[in-house]
Amino acid sequence: MSDNDKIRFMELVIDMAAKNVEKGKGGPFAAIVVKGGRIIGKGTNLVTSINDPTAHAEIIAIREACKNLNSFHLHGCEIYTSCEPCPMCLGAIYWARIEKVYYAGTREDAMSAGFDDSKFYEEICKSPAERTIKMEQMLQQDVRQAFDRWINKKDKIPY
């Protein structure tokens, strides 16, 4: 893909982010998933308009791309996003097997606009017992049955 194509995709994402703010749909974030030079998924931040804390632009774009490709893996795809992905979106990008991320703003840019993800980055690195949200493990032995069924399932679709 040419540098001009990459710039065109990023300009589109930045424009989508600005328009999302103007429309009052959510924060100044947008993303597109591209495969072979073609947009296969688009998303803008819809957290406040649909009352869904997971409705980040990258998540919306990944969901649409997966639906359009009829696959939960996005091998051969790239994502263009208006800002460095937060921990949740970065996790989704890895799970989707997206091969490259292009981003415009940094987490510091987001922080200066009131979107501070620093505590999430810190929390992920802590053990469950050290996290701010109290976590209590229960029935570990009982859940092993479900894991064993998965391990032994002959027709499973691995991911």
N, C-alpha and C positions, 0 to 999 in steps of 0.2 A: 504494500500500500504506500502511496506517495505521501510526502510530507504535506502537500496541499490537501489531500483527502483527510489526513489526521487533523489538520487545522480546521477544515470545514466541519468535521464531526464535533470537535471541541467547541467551536463557535456556536453550533446548534445547541449543544448541551447548556452552554452559558446563557443563551437566549431563552431556552426553556426554563431555566432556573429563575431568571428575572421575571418572566411572564407568570410563573407560578406564584411569586410574591404579589404581583399586581392583581391576580385573580383571587387572592386570599385563600388559596388551596392548602398552603403549608409553607415550610421554610424555603430558603433560597438554594434548593438542591435539585439536580436533575441528572439523569443517566441514560445512556443508550448502550445496547449490546449490538455488536457488529460481527458479522461472519462473512468472509469473502468480499468485503467492501460494501455489504448490504446491511441496513439496519433491520434487526430481527426482534428487537424489544426496546421499548421506551418507558421511562418512568420519571415522575416528579414526586417530591415529598408531599405526602397526603396525611401526615400524622394528625394534624389538628382538624382537618375537614372530614375525615372518616373515623376519628377517635380510635386510631390504631397505632400504638407506639412502634410497631414493626413496619409501618408503611413508609419506609425510607425509599428514596429514588432508586437506589441500586436494587433493592429487593423487588420493587414493582417491575423494573426493567428485566430482571432475571426471571421472574415469574412469567412475564409475557413472552420472553425469548424461549423458555422451556415449553410453553404451550404451543408456540408457533413451530418449534422443531419436533414436538411430541417426544421430548427426551428430558431427563433430569440432569444430564450432563451437557455442558456447553463447550466441548472440545473444539478447538479451532476458532474460538470466539475471543473477542476483546471487549472490554467495557470502557466507555468514556464517561467520566463523572465530573461534576462541577467542583467537587471537593474530595480530598483524601478520604477514603472510606473509614467509617467508624468501625469499632470492633465487631459489631453485629454484621454489618455489610461485608467486611473483610472475610468473616467466617463464611458467609453465604457465597462469596466469590470463590473461595477455596473449595467449598462443597460442590459448587457447580462446575469446577474444573476449568474456569476461565483462564486463558493463557497469558493475558496481559491487561494491565490497568493503566489507563491514561487519566490523569486528574489535573485540575486547574488549581484550586485553592488548597491550602494546607490546613492541618488541624488547628494551627495557631490562628489562621484567618477565621475559621469557624468559631473559635473561642472568642475572638474579638467582637464577634457578632452575637454572642450569648449562647453559643452551642459548645459547651465544654465537655468533651468526652474523656478528659484526663483521668477521672476517677474510675472509669470503666476499664481503661488500659491497666491501671494499677490493680484493680480488683481481680482481673483475670489471672494475674501472676500469683495471687495468694492461694494458699490452701483453703479448702472449704471452711475450716474452723476459724480462719483469720479474716474472712470476708465480713463486710458491713452488714449484709443481709444474713441473718442467722440461718444456718443450714444444719439439718440433722439427718444423718443416714439411718435408714430403717430397712429391715427385711432383705438384706443383701443376699442371703442364702436362698430365699424364696424366688428372687428374680432370676437366679441362675437357670431355672427351668426354661424361661423364655429365651435366654441366650443359648442354652443347649439345643433347644428346638431350632433356632436359627442356624447354629453350627451344623446340625444334622439334616437340615432341609435340602433335599436334592434339587428342587426346582426354584431355588431362591434367585433373585436378581440382585447381585452384589452392587454395592455402591461405595 
